[in-house]
Amino acid sequence: MDLYQTQTVSGSYPCKLSGRLELIREGPIWRYSAHECHNVNIQLASGSWTLDTSQAASMGLQLQIKQLVFRKFYSDIPDMVAEGSFSIDKPGAGGLEQQGRLSLSYGGETRVYEQIASSGPASQQERRLQVSRSPGTPLPLMMQLRQGRLLNVSAADGSNVSTDLGSAGDYVLELRHSAQGPVVLSRQVSRKDLQLASAKARL
């Protein structure tokens, strides 16, 4: 989402490893299309997104994603197609804030995530993500990332799963029945298994 700050004119922009992004700039609107864009951990095969900055001062940036095909998204998963709409960086939010909806399709299935809200300070060290409606779980879920490594996913009743993403070896998942309760179940998971489980959980 930072591209519009430096890519201010229409044209072709190379990705970090290979491929390119094509930009059509029309005043306050940036229209991007991906052409086998390999950007290290993210590979965008095709699709497009539009960023509208015309109401940034009052409503934030408006993002529309259309048929964006991910060949890779931080882990080896099947091709994934994303569509969605978001309001980003709302004025007065004190940092990053996003609200919107997203659909993900791969493996012959599609899931729609409604009422997504992400917020936190400008740095990447602290983040909060809430999904009010998800096809994967009947309860609203809140994800919190602290110090860039301590991950906690909790439900409305206080039950939660936590782990340290900064650990040198395997991840240790800890389940609690309440926010400050004792660990009732602990499981060691390899990085590869957790990546595969994360990819599978999307659908």
Secondary structure as a PSIPRED ss2 file (coil, helix, strand):
# PSIPRED VFORMAT (PSIPRED V4.0)

   1 M C   1.000  0.000  0.000
   2 D C   1.000  0.000  0.000
   3 L H   0.000  1.000  0.000
   4 Y H   0.000  1.000  0.000
   5 Q H   0.000  1.000  0.000
   6 T H   0.000  1.000  0.000
   7 Q C   1.000  0.000  0.000
   8 T C   1.000  0.000  0.000
   9 V C   1.000  0.000  0.000
  10 S C   1.000  0.000  0.000
  11 G E   0.000  0.000  1.000
  12 S E   0.000  0.000  1.000
  13 Y E   0.000  0.000  1.000
  14 P E   0.000  0.000  1.000
  15 C C   1.000  0.000  0.000
  16 K C   1.000  0.000  0.000
  17 L C   1.000  0.000  0.000
  18 S E   0.000  0.000  1.000
  19 G E   0.000  0.000  1.000
  20 R E   0.000  0.000  1.000
  21 L E   0.000  0.000  1.000
  22 E E   0.000  0.000  1.000
  23 L E   0.000  0.000  1.000
  24 I E   0.000  0.000  1.000
  25 R E   0.000  0.000  1.000
  26 E E   0.000  0.000  1.000
  27 G C   1.000  0.000  0.000
  28 P C   1.000  0.000  0.000
  29 I E   0.000  0.000  1.000
  30 W E   0.000  0.000  1.000
  31 R E   0.000  0.000  1.000
  32 Y E   0.000  0.000  1.000
  33 S E   0.000  0.000  1.000
  34 A E   0.000  0.000  1.000
  35 H E   0.000  0.000  1.000
  36 E E   0.000  0.000  1.000
  37 C E   0.000  0.000  1.000
  38 H E   0.000  0.000  1.000
  39 N E   0.000  0.000  1.000
  40 V C   1.000  0.000  0.000
  41 N C   1.000  0.000  0.000
  42 I E   0.000  0.000  1.000
  43 Q E   0.000  0.000  1.000
  44 L E   0.000  0.000  1.000
  45 A E   0.000  0.000  1.000
  46 S E   0.000  0.000  1.000
  47 G E   0.000  0.000  1.000
  48 S E   0.000  0.000  1.000
  49 W E   0.000  0.000  1.000
  50 T E   0.000  0.000  1.000
  51 L E   0.000  0.000  1.000
  52 D E   0.000  0.000  1.000
  53 T C   1.000  0.000  0.000
  54 S C   1.000  0.000  0.000
  55 Q C   1.000  0.000  0.000
  56 A H   0.000  1.000  0.000
  57 A H   0.000  1.000  0.000
  58 S H   0.000  1.000  0.000
  59 M H   0.000  1.000  0.000
  60 G C   1.000  0.000  0.000
  61 L E   0.000  0.000  1.000
  62 Q E   0.000  0.000  1.000
  63 L E   0.000  0.000  1.000
  64 Q E   0.000  0.000  1.000
  65 I E   0.000  0.000  1.000
  66 K E   0.000  0.000  1.000
  67 Q E   0.000  0.000  1.000
  68 L E   0.000  0.000  1.000
  69 V E   0.000  0.000  1.000
  70 F E   0.000  0.000  1.000
  71 R E   0.000  0.000  1.000
  72 K E   0.000  0.000  1.000
  73 F E   0.000  0.000  1.000
  74 Y C   1.000  0.000  0.000
  75 S C   1.000  0.000  0.000
  76 D C   1.000  0.000  0.000
  77 I C   1.000  0.000  0.000
  78 P C   1.000  0.000  0.000
  79 D C   1.000  0.000  0.000
  80 M E   0.000  0.000  1.000
  81 V E   0.000  0.000  1.000
  82 A E   0.000  0.000  1.000
  83 E E   0.000  0.000  1.000
  84 G E   0.000  0.000  1.000
  85 S E   0.000  0.000  1.000
  86 F E   0.000  0.000  1.000
  87 S E   0.000  0.000  1.000
  88 I E   0.000  0.000  1.000
  89 D C   1.000  0.000  0.000
  90 K C   1.000  0.000  0.000
  91 P C   1.000  0.000  0.000
  92 G C   1.000  0.000  0.000
  93 A C   1.000  0.000  0.000
  94 G C   1.000  0.000  0.000
  95 G C   1.000  0.000  0.000
  96 L E   0.000  0.000  1.000
  97 E E   0.000  0.000  1.000
  98 Q E   0.000  0.000  1.000
  99 Q E   0.000  0.000  1.000
 100 G E   0.000  0.000  1.000
 101 R E   0.000  0.000  1.000
 102 L E   0.000  0.000  1.000
 103 S E   0.000  0.000  1.000
 104 L E   0.000  0.000  1.000
 105 S E   0.000  0.000  1.000
 106 Y E   0.000  0.000  1.000
 107 G C   1.000  0.000  0.000
 108 G C   1.000  0.000  0.000
 109 E E   0.000  0.000  1.000
 110 T E   0.000  0.000  1.000
 111 R E   0.000  0.000  1.000
 112 V E   0.000  0.000  1.000
 113 Y E   0.000  0.000  1.000
 114 E E   0.000  0.000  1.000
 115 Q E   0.000  0.000  1.000
 116 I E   0.000  0.000  1.000
 117 A E   0.000  0.000  1.000
 118 S E   0.000  0.000  1.000
 119 S E   0.000  0.000  1.000
 120 G E   0.000  0.000  1.000
 121 P C   1.000  0.000  0.000
 122 A C   1.000  0.000  0.000
 123 S C   1.000  0.000  0.000
 124 Q C   1.000  0.000  0.000
 125 Q C   1.000  0.000  0.000
 126 E C   1.000  0.000  0.000
 127 R E   0.000  0.000  1.000
 128 R E   0.000  0.000  1.000
 129 L E   0.000  0.000  1.000
 130 Q E   0.000  0.000  1.000
 131 V E   0.000  0.000  1.000
 132 S E   0.000  0.000  1.000
 133 R E   0.000  0.000  1.000
 134 S E   0.000  0.000  1.000
 135 P C   1.000  0.000  0.000
 136 G C   1.000  0.000  0.000
 137 T E   0.000  0.000  1.000
 138 P C   1.000  0.000  0.000
 139 L C   1.000  0.000  0.000
 140 P C   1.000  0.000  0.000
 141 L E   0.000  0.000  1.000
 142 M E   0.000  0.000  1.000
 143 M E   0.000  0.000  1.000
 144 Q E   0.000  0.000  1.000
 145 L E   0.000  0.000  1.000
 146 R E   0.000  0.000  1.000
 147 Q C   1.000  0.000  0.000
 148 G C   1.000  0.000  0.000
 149 R C   1.000  0.000  0.000
 150 L E   0.000  0.000  1.000
 151 L E   0.000  0.000  1.000
 152 N E   0.000  0.000  1.000
 153 V E   0.000  0.000  1.000
 154 S E   0.000  0.000  1.000
 155 A E   0.000  0.000  1.000
 156 A C   1.000  0.000  0.000
 157 D C   1.000  0.000  0.000
 158 G C   1.000  0.000  0.000
 159 S C   1.000  0.000  0.000
 160 N E   0.000  0.000  1.000
 161 V E   0.000  0.000  1.000
 162 S E   0.000  0.000  1.000
 163 T E   0.000  0.000  1.000
 164 D E   0.000  0.000  1.000
 165 L C   1.000  0.000  0.000
 166 G C   1.000  0.000  0.000
 167 S C   1.000  0.000  0.000
 168 A C   1.000  0.000  0.000
 169 G C   1.000  0.000  0.000
 170 D C   1.000  0.000  0.000
 171 Y E   0.000  0.000  1.000
 172 V E   0.000  0.000  1.000
 173 L E   0.000  0.000  1.000
 174 E E   0.000  0.000  1.000
 175 L E   0.000  0.000  1.000
 176 R E   0.000  0.000  1.000
 177 H C   1.000  0.000  0.000
 178 S C   1.000  0.000  0.000
 179 A C   1.000  0.000  0.000
 180 Q C   1.000  0.000  0.000
 181 G C   1.000  0.000  0.000
 182 P C   1.000  0.000  0.000
 183 V E   0.000  0.000  1.000
 184 V E   0.000  0.000  1.000
 185 L E   0.000  0.000  1.000
 186 S E   0.000  0.000  1.000
 187 R E   0.000  0.000  1.000
 188 Q E   0.000  0.000  1.000
 189 V E   0.000  0.000  1.000
 190 S C   1.000  0.000  0.000
 191 R H   0.000  1.000  0.000
 192 K H   0.000  1.000  0.000
 193 D H   0.000  1.000  0.000
 194 L H   0.000  1.000  0.000
 195 Q H   0.000  1.000  0.000
 196 L H   0.000  1.000  0.000
 197 A H   0.000  1.000  0.000
 198 S H   0.000  1.000  0.000
 199 A H   0.000  1.000  0.000
 200 K H   0.000  1.000  0.000
 201 A H   0.000  1.000  0.000
 202 R C   1.000  0.000  0.000
 203 L C   1.000  0.000  0.000
